[in-house]
Amino acid sequence: FGTGKKPVGADSRNVSLQMSGRLINTNAGITFYNTKNNNPDGFGAIPLIVDLNKGEALPGFEAGLVGMKKGGIRRIVVPPGDLSYNKYPTLEPKPINSVDQRALDSVVKNTSRDSTVMFDVKLERFK
């Protein structure tokens, strides 16, 4: 299959992703976000769709998307700090349910814990 030719730019729109997000400071690598769990009608996962440089997604997450090509797979690690949930707790990717939100909050809001998060991303399409 391969990947597309045109890479995602810093101002790309409608970036459509299948992905999961995990807390890497725990032994189990607790998953707090997964598009596979986002299928309210049972007919398949609904992708996360964001516009870059619009303040919709974590800056560290957006930076990791730049340069990806359609069909590409990438692991993005966002350390705690100015590009992460510590500073932007309401930006995408947001946990889908309250249990996942509590798991994320238990790490991000506890300053004595490492709130590094890891995203495994597959780029479906973009404009």
N, C-alpha and C positions, 0 to 999 in steps of 0.2 A: 504494500500500500504506500508506504513512504509518507513524507510530510510535504506541505505546501512550499511554495517558493518565496512568498512575501512574508517577512517577519512582522510581528506585532510592534507598533510604534508607541511612543509615550502618550500619544493622543488618540489611540484607536478607540472605536466605539463598538458597542454590542459584542464585547468579548464573551463568548459562551464557553463555559468550562464544566467538565465533570471532575470532581475532586473530593478529597477528604482532608481534614485538618486534625492533627493530633498534638496533645501536650507531651513533650518529650522528656519532661522532668520526672515522670512517673515510670515505674518498672513496666507497667502494662502499656504505656503509650496510649493513654485514654483518648479515644476519638470524640471530638466535640462537634464536628461538622462532617457531613457526608451527603453528597447529592443523591446517592442511592437511596437514602432515607427520605428524600423529598419527592414522593410520588403519591399524592393524596388520592388519586383515582385508581391507583394500582396498575397503570399502563406504562410504567417506565419512569426513570429518574428525570426530574426537571433540572436542567443545568443552571448554574449560577451565571447570571449575565450582568456585566458591569461595563461602564464607560470609564476609561482611564483618564486621569488628570481632572476628574470632576469631583473629587472628594467622596467617592462612593466606597472605595476599598482601602484597606490598610496601605499606607505608603510602602512599607517593606514588601508586601504581597504584590503590589503593582510593579515595583522595580523588578521583581523576579519574573514577571510575565513578559516584559519587554524583550524582544528578540526571539520569542517562541514562534514556531510556524504551525499552521493548521495540521492537526494530527500529532503534534509533538507532545512529549511527556517530560515533566520536569519536577524535581523536588525543590521546594522553596522553604528555607529555614529563616524565620524571623525572630531575632533575639529581642529580649526586653529592651525598652527604651523609646526613643522618639518616633520610631517607625512601626510601632506595634500596638497591641490592645491596651498596654499600660497608659498610653496617651490618647488612643482613639477607641474606646470600648464599644462604640455603637456602629462602627463601620463594618462592611462586608469583608469576609464571609462571617455572617452572624449565625450562631447556633440555631437550629431549627426548632428545638423544643426546650422546655424549662429545665429538664434534667441535664441536657448538654450545656445549657447556659450556666447552671450551678457549678458544673465541673470546671468550666473555663474561669468563672469568677473566683472559685476557690484557690486558683493559682495566681491569677492576675492581681487580685486585690490583696493578696498576702505577700508583703514585701520581702519576707524571709525566704520565699520560694522562687526558683528559677522559672520564669514564665515564657521561656522559649517555645515557640510553636513551629510545627512542620506541616507543610501542605504538599500533598502529592496531586499534581494537576495534569489533566489532559485537555489540550486546547481543541475545541470542536470547530469554532469559526469566529470570525471577527470582520469588522468593516474598517 
